[in-house]
Amino acid sequence: MNDDEPYLSEEDKELRAQLSQLLQEHADLDASIEALALLPAPDQLMIARLKRKKLALRDDIVKLQDRILPDIIA
């Protein structure tokens, strides 16, 4: 057994995989918003929808991060 790597339960591995997926989706949305904003006539409604979706994803990311690393008061 390698002592350098902490033991991760199956639930932790699943949460980390889900977090990674959400972070990638968040980055993709950010890139899409930037690309739309650079168009000569950007679709403001679409940009607003993507920004709302990005904010919702950010909330989900924070919740997952809190589950992975709970706030422990010592």
HUNORDA-V663021 format. One record per residue. N is the residue number from 1. RES is the residue in one letter. PHI is phi as a letter, one per 30 degrees, with the letter a starting at -180 (NA if undefined). Layout:
n:N res:RES phi:PHI
n:N res:RES phi:PHI
//
This chain:
n:1 res:M phi:NA
n:2 res:N phi:c
n:3 res:D phi:d
n:4 res:D phi:d
n:5 res:E phi:c
n:6 res:P phi:d
n:7 res:Y phi:d
n:8 res:L phi:c
n:9 res:S phi:d
n:10 res:E phi:d
n:11 res:E phi:d
n:12 res:D phi:d
n:13 res:K phi:d
n:14 res:E phi:d
n:15 res:L phi:d
n:16 res:R phi:d
n:17 res:A phi:d
n:18 res:Q phi:d
n:19 res:L phi:d
n:20 res:S phi:d
n:21 res:Q phi:d
n:22 res:L phi:d
n:23 res:L phi:d
n:24 res:Q phi:d
n:25 res:E phi:d
n:26 res:H phi:d
n:27 res:A phi:d
n:28 res:D phi:d
n:29 res:L phi:d
n:30 res:D phi:d
n:31 res:A phi:d
n:32 res:S phi:d
n:33 res:I phi:d
n:34 res:E phi:d
n:35 res:A phi:d
n:36 res:L phi:d
n:37 res:A phi:d
n:38 res:L phi:d
n:39 res:L phi:d
n:40 res:P phi:e
n:41 res:A phi:b
n:42 res:P phi:d
n:43 res:D phi:d
n:44 res:Q phi:d
n:45 res:L phi:d
n:46 res:M phi:d
n:47 res:I phi:d
n:48 res:A phi:d
n:49 res:R phi:d
n:50 res:L phi:d
n:51 res:K phi:d
n:52 res:R phi:d
n:53 res:K phi:d
n:54 res:K phi:d
n:55 res:L phi:d
n:56 res:A phi:d
n:57 res:L phi:d
n:58 res:R phi:d
n:59 res:D phi:d
n:60 res:D phi:d
n:61 res:I phi:d
n:62 res:V phi:d
n:63 res:K phi:d
n:64 res:L phi:d
n:65 res:Q phi:d
n:66 res:D phi:d
n:67 res:R phi:d
n:68 res:I phi:d
n:69 res:L phi:b
n:70 res:P phi:d
n:71 res:D phi:d
n:72 res:I phi:c
n:73 res:I phi:c
n:74 res:A phi:c
//
